[in-house]
Amino acid sequence: MSDLLTIGELARRTGVATSALRFYEERDLIRSERTSAGHRRFARPMIRRVAFIVFAQRVGLNLEEIGQELAKLPTDSVPSRNDWSKLSQTWRSRIDERIGELERLRDGLAECIGCGCLSLDRCRYANPGDRAAAYGPGPLFWIRPRRPVG
């Protein structure tokens, strides 16, 4: 068994498309070695790094933030449980914020679009006279916690 994986093997092991792996490599999130023929070969620790990237994206980190987090990890060995634990500690509040946002979205689905406003029949009750417009454009109640209007 080789310590190096082709891009296809890495894609199969991680469930991430080869095009995404190339994109991650272009952004210096993962790295490969090149054969004399120019083919990419990835060290096995890249499997964990790709898993981390996928997880971090699901948490809501953008690629720049993911790169900053990955820079804290060893690049040529598999990160330890302690390494992962240290990184993930800072994400708890971010995950809690996303949970709160998703709960607001779920609870508002039957009531309102958050006031952007598509003039739902109920809007005259939830936002009489379009008072929410004073707080700015867009679906305010979906992107921020609901504030009393008026």
Secondary structure, 3 states (H helix, E strand, C coil): CCCEECHHHHHHHHCCCHHHHHHHHHCCCCCCEECCCCCEEEECHHHHHHHHHHHHHHHCCCHHHHHHHHCCCCCCCCCCHHHHHHHHHCCHHHHHHHHHHHHHHHHHCCCCCCCCCCCCCCHHHHCHHHHHHHHCCCCHHHHCCCCCCC
